[in-house]
Amino acid sequence: MSSKPLSEKNKDFFDLVYEVVKHIPEGRVTSYGAIAKYLGAARSSRMVGWAMNASHRMPDVPAQRVVNRNGLLTGKMHFGDPNEMQRLLEKEGHTIQNDQIMNFKDSFWDPSIELRID
């Protein structure tokens, strides 16, 4: 698989994703789809995932806090160690079983509500 440089449009979208992710409070999580919806691109959750995959060299982007819509750690293989995502989330107080966040709904952070501008 060859890697293509990001188009300027994709880079801008990735930067917007990173800005949202930086706002997720410690101990909370959100989903790829919730970020995509907040950014007005509801059908682009996969692209949010690509942004997260590219973010692992950015220490100020807490990529571990972004999971799939069911609370599954689907991005764990993109961390240096496949157990790192779980370790980081457990350090923030989450309980993980079988790669899934327990009480996901209780810790869910919705950017469409939390970052709403009134």
DAPE-V553415 format. One record per residue. N is the residue number from 1. RES is the residue in one letter. PSI is psi in degrees with one decimal (none if undefined). OMEGA is omega in whole degrees, 0 to 359 (* if undefined). Layout:
# DAPE-V553415
N,RES,PSI,OMEGA + N,RES,PSI,OMEGA
This chain:
# DAPE-V553415
1,M,122.1,179 + 2,S,147.7,179 + 3,S,131.3,179 + 4,K,146.6,175 + 5,P,148.1,178 + 6,L,137.1,173 + 7,S,161.2,180 + 8,E,-36.6,179 + 9,K,-44.4,178 + 10,N,-41.2,179 + 11,K,-44.2,178 + 12,D,-42.6,179 + 13,F,-45.2,179 + 14,F,-43.2,179 + 15,D,-38.6,177 + 16,L,-41.6,177 + 17,V,-46.9,182 + 18,Y,-37.9,179 + 19,E,-39.1,177 + 20,V,-47.8,184 + 21,V,-35.7,179 + 22,K,-20.0,180 + 23,H,-10.7,181 + 24,I,119.8,182 + 25,P,152.1,175 + 26,E,137.5,181 + 27,G,-1.8,179 + 28,R,160.3,178 + 29,V,160.3,175 + 30,T,-180.0,182 + 31,S,161.3,176 + 32,Y,-43.9,182 + 33,G,-37.5,179 + 34,A,-38.2,177 + 35,I,-46.4,180 + 36,A,-45.1,180 + 37,K,-45.0,179 + 38,Y,-37.1,182 + 39,L,4.2,178 + 40,G,20.3,181 + 41,A,57.9,189 + 42,A,-25.6,182 + 43,R,15.7,184 + 44,S,28.6,180 + 45,S,-33.7,178 + 46,R,-38.3,179 + 47,M,-33.9,174 + 48,V,-40.8,176 + 49,G,-40.8,177 + 50,W,-39.1,177 + 51,A,-42.7,179 + 52,M,-40.3,179 + 53,N,-32.0,181 + 54,A,-2.4,188 + 55,S,-1.5,191 + 56,H,-9.4,175 + 57,R,11.1,181 + 58,M,99.0,185 + 59,P,-18.4,181 + 60,D,3.2,178 + 61,V,106.0,183 + 62,P,73.6,185 + 63,A,-25.6,180 + 64,Q,-19.8,183 + 65,R,4.3,179 + 66,V,119.9,184 + 67,V,-179.5,179 + 68,N,176.5,187 + 69,R,-13.2,178 + 70,N,6.1,181 + 71,G,15.5,179 + 72,L,142.6,180 + 73,L,64.0,185 + 74,T,-18.4,180 + 75,G,6.5,188 + 76,K,-29.1,182 + 77,M,-9.7,180 + 78,H,-1.9,173 + 79,F,155.6,182 + 80,G,-40.9,178 + 81,D,129.1,183 + 82,P,-13.0,177 + 83,N,-4.2,184 + 84,E,-41.7,181 + 85,M,-46.2,179 + 86,Q,-43.3,179 + 87,R,-44.6,180 + 88,L,-41.8,179 + 89,L,-39.2,178 + 90,E,-35.5,177 + 91,K,-28.1,179 + 92,E,2.6,175 + 93,G,2.3,180 + 94,H,149.1,171 + 95,T,127.6,182 + 96,I,130.8,174 + 97,Q,127.8,180 + 98,N,46.1,178 + 99,D,24.0,179 + 100,Q,137.5,178 + 101,I,122.6,175 + 102,M,146.2,182 + 103,N,39.4,182 + 104,F,-44.5,182 + 105,K,-33.2,180 + 106,D,-27.9,182 + 107,S,4.3,182 + 108,F,132.3,179 + 109,W,117.5,183 + 110,D,111.0,182 + 111,P,-27.3,180 + 112,S,-23.8,176 + 113,I,-48.8,187 + 114,E,-29.9,182 + 115,L,16.8,181 + 116,R,136.9,177 + 117,I,119.5,179 + 118,D,none,*
